[in-house]
Amino acid sequence: MAIVKDLIEFIAKKLVEHPDDVQVQLIETDHGHEYKLRVHQEDMGRVIGKSGRTAKAMRTLLSSAAAKANIHATLEIVE
């Protein structure tokens, strides 16, 4: 799902100080799609947010977009 991948990438690039370091990788599994978000080490706090609120909001948007496409999707933020 290129649209969902682009959505995650767009949101992350707007949040971080180093937008050129944002990478989103799509892995298709038996259970659905898994998106891995990589950002610059200094930007991890911005993407995760206070108490994980930003990451949770991104996951909510991802779930909504995936449900519309009738798939199951997860977001993992990796270092």
ZIWOJO-V404353 format. One record per residue. RES is the residue in three letters. PSI is psi in whole degrees, 0 to 359 (none if undefined). OMEGA is omega in degrees with one decimal (999 if undefined). Layout:
res={RES	RES}
psi={PSI	PSI}
omega={OMEGA	OMEGA}
This chain:
res={MET	ALA	ILE	VAL	LYS	ASP	LEU	ILE	GLU	PHE	ILE	ALA	LYS	LYS	LEU	VAL	GLU	HIS	PRO	ASP	ASP	VAL	GLN	VAL	GLN	LEU	ILE	GLU	THR	ASP	HIS	GLY	HIS	GLU	TYR	LYS	LEU	ARG	VAL	HIS	GLN	GLU	ASP	MET	GLY	ARG	VAL	ILE	GLY	LYS	SER	GLY	ARG	THR	ALA	LYS	ALA	MET	ARG	THR	LEU	LEU	SER	SER	ALA	ALA	ALA	LYS	ALA	ASN	ILE	HIS	ALA	THR	LEU	GLU	ILE	VAL	GLU}
psi={97	328	316	318	315	324	313	315	317	312	314	318	328	338	331	165	337	75	337	342	1	127	136	125	133	127	120	126	179	334	353	211	139	125	130	121	125	134	169	145	321	340	0	317	324	321	322	318	171	124	24	14	319	316	320	319	319	321	324	315	319	314	321	314	322	321	323	327	2	42	167	131	146	155	129	129	117	155	none}
omega={-178.2	-178.8	-179.9	178.6	178.8	178.6	179.1	-179.6	179.6	-178.9	-178.0	-179.3	178.4	-177.3	-167.2	176.2	-178.4	-175.5	179.6	-178.9	-179.5	177.3	175.9	-179.4	178.1	175.6	178.3	-179.4	177.4	-176.6	-179.1	-179.1	176.9	179.1	178.1	-179.0	176.4	176.6	176.5	-176.2	-179.3	-176.3	-177.6	-179.6	179.4	-178.0	-179.9	178.0	-179.8	-178.4	177.1	-175.8	-179.0	178.3	179.2	178.5	177.7	178.3	177.5	177.1	178.3	-180.0	179.4	179.2	179.6	178.8	178.3	178.4	178.0	175.5	174.1	-178.0	176.8	178.3	176.3	177.4	-175.0	178.5	999}
